[in-house]
Amino acid sequence: MATIEKIAELIVKVSNGRVAKEQIKPEAHISNDLKLDSLAMSELLVLAEDTFNVRFSTDEVTKIKTVAEMLALVNQTVAAK
């Protein structure tokens, strides 16, 4: 399964089904378009860390605004392992 698909599944999970997988596009803004609040975003990051077996720094996490930025961070962190 591709990384973007895994991230999409995690977003659907933390949104409790309010976000459909079809809504999740790379350009989608996580809070504005997908309506995830800070708690859901925190849960998403923890799930992503567990799913991809990585750890994100606070500096990296605060920069994430879109699905594409989340994808880039995951790919970059996985590649650096």
C-alpha positions as CSV (number, residue, x, y, z in Angstrom):
1,M,0.0,0.0,0.0
2,A,1.3,3.4,-0.9
3,T,2.2,5.9,1.8
4,I,-0.5,8.4,0.6
5,E,-3.1,5.6,0.9
6,K,-2.0,4.8,4.5
7,I,-2.1,8.5,5.5
8,A,-5.6,8.7,4.0
9,E,-6.7,5.7,6.0
10,L,-5.3,7.4,9.2
11,I,-7.1,10.6,8.4
12,V,-10.4,8.8,8.0
13,K,-9.8,7.0,11.3
14,V,-9.0,10.1,13.3
15,S,-12.0,11.9,11.8
16,N,-14.3,9.1,13.0
17,G,-15.6,8.7,9.4
18,R,-16.5,12.4,8.9
19,V,-13.8,12.7,6.2
20,A,-14.3,10.4,3.2
21,K,-11.2,8.9,1.6
22,E,-12.2,10.6,-1.7
23,Q,-11.9,14.0,0.0
24,I,-8.2,13.4,0.8
25,K,-6.1,15.0,-1.9
26,P,-2.4,16.1,-1.5
27,E,-3.5,19.8,-1.8
28,A,-6.2,19.4,1.0
29,H,-5.6,21.6,4.0
30,I,-5.8,19.4,7.1
31,S,-7.7,21.8,9.3
32,N,-9.6,24.0,6.8
33,D,-10.6,21.4,4.1
34,L,-10.7,18.2,6.2
35,K,-11.9,19.9,9.4
36,L,-9.4,18.1,11.7
37,D,-8.9,20.0,15.0
38,S,-5.7,20.1,17.0
39,L,-6.6,17.0,19.0
40,A,-7.3,15.0,15.8
41,M,-4.1,16.3,14.3
42,S,-2.2,15.1,17.3
43,E,-3.8,11.7,17.1
44,L,-3.0,11.6,13.4
45,L,0.7,12.3,14.1
46,V,0.9,9.6,16.8
47,L,-0.8,7.0,14.5
48,A,1.6,8.0,11.7
49,E,4.6,7.6,13.9
50,D,3.4,4.1,15.0
51,T,2.4,3.1,11.4
52,F,5.6,4.1,9.8
53,N,7.8,3.4,12.8
54,V,9.3,6.9,12.9
55,R,9.4,9.9,15.3
56,F,8.7,13.5,14.2
57,S,10.3,16.5,15.8
58,T,8.1,19.3,17.2
59,D,9.6,21.7,14.7
60,E,8.6,19.5,11.8
61,V,5.1,18.8,13.0
62,T,4.3,22.5,13.5
63,K,4.9,23.1,9.8
64,I,2.4,20.6,8.5
65,K,-0.7,22.2,7.0
66,T,-1.6,20.0,4.0
67,V,-1.8,16.3,3.2
68,A,1.2,16.8,0.8
69,E,3.3,18.3,3.6
70,M,2.4,15.3,5.9
71,L,3.3,12.9,3.1
72,A,6.6,14.7,2.5
73,L,7.5,14.6,6.2
74,V,6.7,10.9,6.4
75,N,8.7,10.1,3.3
76,Q,11.6,12.2,4.4
77,T,11.6,10.7,7.9
78,V,11.4,7.1,6.6
79,A,14.2,7.7,4.2
80,A,16.4,9.1,6.9
81,K,16.1,5.9,9.0
